[in-house]
Amino acid sequence: MPTVLVLGATSDIGIAIATAFTKDRCYILLAARDTEQLQPLQSDMIIRHGVKCDIFRFDATDFASHKAFYDSLPVKPDVTICVFGYMNDNEVVIRDEAETLRTINTNYTGAVSILNIVAADYAAKKQGIIVGISSVAGERGRYSNYIYGSAKAGFTAYLSGLRNRMFHEKVHVMTVLPGFVYTRMTEHLALPKLLTATPEYVGRAVYKGVIKRKNTLYVKWFWKWIMLIIKMVPEPVFKRKKL
Ligand SMILES: NC(=O)c1ccc[n+]([C@@H]2O[C@H](COP(=O)([O-])OP(=O)(O)OC[C@H]3O[C@@H](n4cnc5c(N)ncnc54)[C@H](OP(=O)(O)O)[C@@H]3O)[C@@H](O)[C@H]2O)c1
């Protein structure tokens, strides 16, 4: 029975991923800032999905706590999935230093801090799977979302380098690049229905991607081609678009 750790388990996408992994009767470790919020999820995992499940307190921006958090886990996970993230309105973020740092530290520094610890354990054991939920927002800096986008770009580059290094340690690293997803993070936005996935769709895609040992996974698949086109738009044109 594989053990799966979900970091940021109160997120809509995190819940959907954890649920997708119950299919394999995995032992689910749910980690988030608010363990009270995790309790109903834990009950759901145990009662409705019939799997073993425990909950842990984890704060992505409390970097100094990360080693003790990982050491405290009763069983080290076979699969670690880094889901947490933070996005606020870019206009607010660029004017408020605390918001700028929160965006960078949640989406990039916090993820690197905990995954370095997990990766060192997996490298020593010569096994394990690491999954990072990044974003297509990191594929090109945009007028309207470049602080969040640049933090995700850093995370995507980190995961790429980690995958290259960990390949030689028999550890697999998968980068997940969702497009739009209907979640708490995007509920204030008018998202185009055709381009937007549900968290459940993302959960199933991540599960299948892990089984197939995918390196990079766009969700939905057509985002790979959308981003290719967006990256090809010449800078003199792109900067006029205010996208
Ligand atoms: N929704 C989209 O369209 C979309 C697209 C591409 C990528 N993504 C990425 O998908 C991931 C999941 O997001 P979501 O859409 O499911 O949104 P969400 O429901 O708002 O989830 C965000 C999660 O991050 C957690 N978090 C924030 N700061 C944290 C911290 N310091 N320590 C620990 N956890 C922290 C939140 O915990 P609390 O419950 O404690 O606030 C929450 O569980 C994120 O990485 C996001 O960037 C989302």
The ligand as an SDF file (V2000), in Angstrom:
LIG
                    3D

 48 52  0  0  0  0  0  0  0  0999 V2000
   -7.1140   27.3040   -9.8290 N   0  0  0  0  0  0  0  0  0  0  0  0
   -6.3860   27.4720  -10.9250 C   0  0  0  0  0  0  0  0  0  0  0  0
   -6.8830   27.9600  -11.9720 O   0  0  0  0  0  0  0  0  0  0  0  0
   -4.9380   27.0500  -10.9340 C   0  0  0  0  0  0  0  0  0  0  0  0
   -4.2620   27.0660  -12.1640 C   0  0  0  0  0  0  0  0  0  0  0  0
   -2.9330   26.6800  -12.1960 C   0  0  0  0  0  0  0  0  0  0  0  0
   -2.2910   26.2890  -11.0380 C   0  0  0  0  0  0  0  0  0  0  0  0
   -2.9680   26.2980   -9.8430 N   0  0  0  0  0  0  0  0  0  0  0  0
   -2.2440   25.8740   -8.6440 C   0  0  0  0  0  0  0  0  0  0  0  0
   -2.9150   24.7720   -8.0530 O   0  0  0  0  0  0  0  0  0  0  0  0
   -2.5600   24.7190   -6.6740 C   0  0  0  0  0  0  0  0  0  0  0  0
   -3.8140   24.5140   -5.8350 C   0  0  0  0  0  0  0  0  0  0  0  0
   -4.6110   25.6870   -5.8900 O   0  0  0  0  0  0  0  0  0  0  0  0
   -6.2030   25.6900   -5.9530 P   0  0  0  0  0  0  0  0  0  0  0  0
   -6.5900   26.2060   -7.2840 O   0  0  0  0  0  0  0  0  0  0  0  0
   -6.7210   24.3710   -5.4980 O   0  0  0  0  0  0  0  0  0  0  0  0
   -6.5490   26.8540   -4.9440 O   0  0  0  0  0  0  0  0  0  0  0  0
   -6.9400   26.8830   -3.4020 P   0  0  0  0  0  0  0  0  0  0  0  0
   -8.1160   26.0110   -3.1500 O   0  0  0  0  0  0  0  0  0  0  0  0
   -7.0170   28.3310   -3.0630 O   0  0  0  0  0  0  0  0  0  0  0  0
   -5.6840   26.2260   -2.6890 O   0  0  0  0  0  0  0  0  0  0  0  0
   -4.5530   26.9140   -2.2650 C   0  0  0  0  0  0  0  0  0  0  0  0
   -3.9930   26.1130   -1.1370 C   0  0  0  0  0  0  0  0  0  0  0  0
   -2.7010   26.5940   -0.7620 O   0  0  0  0  0  0  0  0  0  0  0  0
   -2.6720   26.5890    0.6470 C   0  0  0  0  0  0  0  0  0  0  0  0
   -1.6840   27.5120    1.1840 N   0  0  0  0  0  0  0  0  0  0  0  0
   -1.5620   28.8350    0.9410 C   0  0  0  0  0  0  0  0  0  0  0  0
   -0.5530   29.3400    1.6740 N   0  0  0  0  0  0  0  0  0  0  0  0
   -0.0400   28.2970    2.3960 C   0  0  0  0  0  0  0  0  0  0  0  0
    0.9950   28.1780    3.3230 C   0  0  0  0  0  0  0  0  0  0  0  0
    1.7480   29.2270    3.6970 N   0  0  0  0  0  0  0  0  0  0  0  0
    1.2460   26.9590    3.8600 N   0  0  0  0  0  0  0  0  0  0  0  0
    0.5090   25.8820    3.5110 C   0  0  0  0  0  0  0  0  0  0  0  0
   -0.5080   25.9330    2.6300 N   0  0  0  0  0  0  0  0  0  0  0  0
   -0.7760   27.1280    2.0710 C   0  0  0  0  0  0  0  0  0  0  0  0
   -4.0680   26.9930    1.0830 C   0  0  0  0  0  0  0  0  0  0  0  0
   -4.2430   26.6510    2.4450 O   0  0  0  0  0  0  0  0  0  0  0  0
   -5.3350   27.3580    3.3970 P   0  0  0  0  0  0  0  0  0  0  0  0
   -6.5750   26.4980    3.2670 O   0  0  0  0  0  0  0  0  0  0  0  0
   -4.7000   27.2700    4.7460 O   0  0  0  0  0  0  0  0  0  0  0  0
   -5.5230   28.7610    2.8970 O   0  0  0  0  0  0  0  0  0  0  0  0
   -4.8710   26.1410    0.1170 C   0  0  0  0  0  0  0  0  0  0  0  0
   -5.0000   24.8140    0.5850 O   0  0  0  0  0  0  0  0  0  0  0  0
   -1.8090   26.0170   -6.3570 C   0  0  0  0  0  0  0  0  0  0  0  0
   -0.4240   25.7560   -6.3420 O   0  0  0  0  0  0  0  0  0  0  0  0
   -2.1760   26.8940   -7.5420 C   0  0  0  0  0  0  0  0  0  0  0  0
   -1.1890   27.8750   -7.7560 O   0  0  0  0  0  0  0  0  0  0  0  0
   -4.2820   26.6580   -9.7670 C   0  0  0  0  0  0  0  0  0  0  0  0
  1  2  1  0
  2  3  2  0
  2  4  1  0
  4  5  1  0
  4 48  2  0
  5  6  2  0
  6  7  1  0
  7  8  2  0
  8  9  1  0
  8 48  1  0
  9 10  1  0
  9 46  1  0
 10 11  1  0
 11 12  1  0
 11 44  1  0
 12 13  1  0
 13 14  1  0
 14 15  2  0
 14 16  1  0
 14 17  1  0
 17 18  1  0
 18 19  2  0
 18 20  1  0
 18 21  1  0
 21 22  1  0
 22 23  1  0
 23 24  1  0
 23 42  1  0
 24 25  1  0
 25 26  1  0
 25 36  1  0
 26 27  1  0
 26 35  1  0
 27 28  2  0
 28 29  1  0
 29 30  1  0
 29 35  2  0
 30 31  1  0
 30 32  2  0
 32 33  1  0
 33 34  2  0
 34 35  1  0
 36 37  1  0
 36 42  1  0
 37 38  1  0
 38 39  2  0
 38 40  1  0
 38 41  1  0
 42 43  1  0
 44 45  1  0
 44 46  1  0
 46 47  1  0
M  CHG  2   8   1  16  -1
M  END
$$$$
